[in-house]
Amino acid sequence: MHKLNAARSLYSIIVLMLLISSCGTRRVSGYSESKAARAADAMSEVKSKALYRFITDWTGVRYKLGGLDKRGIDCSGFALLLNKEIYGLDLPRRSVEQALVIKSKNTSQLKEGDLVFFSFGGNTIDHVGVYLNHGFFVHASTTRGVIVDDLNLPAYQRVLVKGGPIQN
């Protein structure tokens, strides 16, 4: 049984790596195969099995503004569903409102499940993801759908606003 579970986990990681490396036509600057392998490593170290299953189940689902199902999902919808299903926590629908319900902390202290917020369009928070580990997070990318990404990429570091856990 243990060998079967190990084989399934290895298979899931390989599938995830293929999805990460083949999603979308436009890539965030600096994304490479070695980063895809590092993303797969981060996934293999996710502590919550439920979180791991949730992410692998949603990886590759296309982005759709206002979407909340497998036909398409946006970033705040993904964060909302993940937190509801995995942690039993309710979040507001929009990322700007989700940012108001977290306990902000230094991004170097982020833990698995913490939310990370970005401002791609100026001063207002307009994107959210869920931190995993080792500088990686999962989110619904507008160009690549649900994907595990490297928070340390300059494209994300320039627009990272804050991160932290949901306040109880």
WOUR-V583603 format. One record per pair of residues at least 12 apart in sequence whose ideal C-beta (glycine too) atoms are under 10 Angstrom apart, sorted by the first residue. I is the first residue (numbers start at 0). GAP is how many residues later the second one is. Records with the same first field share a line. If there is no record, write none. Layout:
I: GAP ; GAP
//
This chain:
8: 34 ; 35 ; 40 ; 43 ; 47
9: 34
11: 28 ; 31 ; 32 ; 40 ; 41 ; 43 ; 44 ; 47
12: 24 ; 26 ; 27 ; 28 ; 30 ; 31 ; 39 ; 43
13: 26
14: 25 ; 41 ; 44 ; 45
15: 20 ; 23 ; 24 ; 27 ; 28 ; 36 ; 39 ; 40 ; 43 ; 44 ; 131 ; 132
16: 16 ; 19 ; 20 ; 22 ; 23 ; 24 ; 26 ; 131
17: 18 ; 22 ; 41 ; 42
18: 17 ; 21 ; 37 ; 40 ; 41 ; 125 ; 126 ; 127 ; 128 ; 129
19: 13 ; 15 ; 16 ; 17 ; 19 ; 20 ; 23 ; 39 ; 40 ; 124 ; 127 ; 128 ; 129
20: 12 ; 14 ; 15 ; 16 ; 18 ; 19
21: 14 ; 38 ; 122
22: 13 ; 36 ; 37 ; 38 ; 39 ; 118 ; 120 ; 121 ; 122 ; 123 ; 124
23: 36 ; 38 ; 39 ; 117 ; 118 ; 119 ; 120 ; 121 ; 123
24: 118 ; 119
25: 115 ; 116 ; 117 ; 118
26: 114 ; 116 ; 117 ; 128
27: 113 ; 115 ; 116 ; 119 ; 121 ; 122 ; 125 ; 126 ; 127 ; 128
28: 124 ; 125 ; 126
29: 120 ; 122 ; 123 ; 124 ; 125 ; 126
30: 113 ; 116 ; 118 ; 119 ; 122 ; 124
31: 118
34: 101 ; 113 ; 114 ; 115 ; 117 ; 118
35: 111 ; 112 ; 114
37: 96 ; 97 ; 98 ; 110 ; 112 ; 114
38: 93 ; 95 ; 96 ; 97 ; 98 ; 99 ; 108 ; 109 ; 110 ; 111
39: 96 ; 108
40: 92 ; 93 ; 95
41: 70 ; 90 ; 91 ; 92 ; 93 ; 94 ; 95 ; 96 ; 106 ; 107 ; 108
42: 12 ; 13 ; 16 ; 89 ; 90 ; 93 ; 95 ; 105
43: 89
44: 67 ; 87 ; 88 ; 89 ; 91
45: 66 ; 67 ; 86 ; 87 ; 90 ; 92 ; 102
46: 64 ; 65 ; 66 ; 85 ; 86
47: 38 ; 39 ; 64 ; 65 ; 84
49: 32 ; 35 ; 36 ; 37
50: 31 ; 34 ; 35 ; 36 ; 61 ; 62 ; 79 ; 81 ; 87
51: 34 ; 80
52: 32 ; 33
53: 24 ; 27 ; 28 ; 31 ; 32 ; 76 ; 84
54: 23 ; 27 ; 31 ; 75 ; 77 ; 83 ; 91 ; 92 ; 93
55: 90 ; 92
56: 13 ; 28 ; 89
57: 12 ; 15 ; 20 ; 23 ; 24 ; 80 ; 82 ; 87 ; 88 ; 89
58: 79 ; 86 ; 87 ; 88 ; 89
59: 84 ; 85 ; 86 ; 87
60: 12 ; 17 ; 79 ; 84 ; 85 ; 86
61: 78 ; 79 ; 80 ; 81 ; 82 ; 83 ; 84
62: 12 ; 14 ; 15 ; 76 ; 77 ; 78 ; 79 ; 80 ; 81 ; 82 ; 83 ; 84
63: 13 ; 76 ; 78 ; 81
64: 12 ; 75 ; 77
65: 27
66: 73
67: 12 ; 13 ; 25
68: 12
69: 76
71: 68 ; 73
72: 67 ; 72 ; 73
73: 19 ; 20 ; 21 ; 53 ; 54 ; 65 ; 66 ; 68
74: 19 ; 20 ; 23 ; 42 ; 43 ; 51 ; 52 ; 53 ; 54 ; 55 ; 64 ; 65 ; 66 ; 67 ; 71
75: 15 ; 16 ; 17 ; 18 ; 19 ; 20 ; 21 ; 22 ; 23 ; 39 ; 49 ; 50 ; 51 ; 52 ; 63 ; 64
76: 14 ; 16 ; 17 ; 18 ; 51 ; 63
77: 50 ; 51 ; 52 ; 60 ; 61 ; 62 ; 63 ; 67 ; 68
78: 12 ; 13 ; 14 ; 16 ; 19 ; 36 ; 37 ; 38 ; 48 ; 49 ; 50 ; 51 ; 59 ; 60 ; 61 ; 87
79: 12 ; 13 ; 14 ; 15 ; 18 ; 48
81: 31 ; 33 ; 47 ; 48 ; 56 ; 57 ; 64
82: 15 ; 30 ; 32 ; 47 ; 83
85: 27 ; 44
86: 26 ; 43 ; 78 ; 79
88: 12 ; 24 ; 76 ; 77 ; 78 ; 79
89: 76
90: 24 ; 37 ; 75
93: 31 ; 32 ; 34
94: 20 ; 22 ; 23 ; 24 ; 29 ; 30 ; 31 ; 32 ; 33 ; 34
95: 21 ; 23 ; 28 ; 29 ; 30 ; 31 ; 32
96: 28
97: 17 ; 19 ; 27 ; 30 ; 68
98: 16 ; 17 ; 18 ; 19 ; 20 ; 25 ; 26 ; 27 ; 29 ; 62 ; 63 ; 64 ; 65
99: 25 ; 67
100: 14 ; 63 ; 64 ; 65 ; 66 ; 67
101: 12 ; 13 ; 14 ; 15 ; 26 ; 60 ; 61 ; 62 ; 63 ; 64 ; 65
102: 61 ; 62 ; 63 ; 64 ; 65
103: 13 ; 57 ; 58 ; 59 ; 60 ; 61 ; 63
104: 57 ; 58 ; 59 ; 60
105: 56 ; 57 ; 58
106: 24 ; 28 ; 44 ; 45 ; 50 ; 53 ; 54 ; 55 ; 56 ; 57
107: 27 ; 55
108: 54 ; 55
109: 21 ; 22 ; 23 ; 25 ; 27 ; 41 ; 53 ; 54 ; 55
110: 20 ; 21 ; 22 ; 52 ; 53 ; 54
111: 18 ; 19 ; 20 ; 21
112: 17 ; 18 ; 19 ; 52 ; 53
113: 15 ; 16 ; 17 ; 18 ; 23 ; 49 ; 50 ; 51 ; 52
114: 13 ; 14 ; 15 ; 16 ; 22 ; 24 ; 47 ; 48 ; 49 ; 50 ; 51
115: 12 ; 13 ; 14 ; 15 ; 21 ; 22 ; 23 ; 35 ; 40 ; 44 ; 45 ; 46 ; 47 ; 48
116: 12 ; 42 ; 43 ; 44 ; 45 ; 46 ; 47
117: 21 ; 33 ; 37 ; 38 ; 39 ; 40 ; 41 ; 42 ; 43 ; 44 ; 45
118: 39 ; 40 ; 41 ; 42 ; 43
119: 22 ; 35 ; 36 ; 38 ; 39
120: 38
121: 37
122: 38
123: 37
124: 34 ; 36 ; 37
125: 33 ; 35
126: 12 ; 13 ; 14 ; 15 ; 29 ; 32 ; 33 ; 34
127: 12 ; 33 ; 35
128: 12 ; 18 ; 19 ; 20 ; 22 ; 27 ; 31 ; 34
129: 18 ; 33
130: 20 ; 32 ; 33 ; 34
131: 16 ; 17 ; 19
133: 16 ; 17 ; 18
134: 14 ; 15 ; 16 ; 17 ; 18 ; 21
135: 12 ; 13 ; 14 ; 15 ; 16
136: 12 ; 13 ; 14 ; 19 ; 26
138: 12 ; 17
150: 12
//
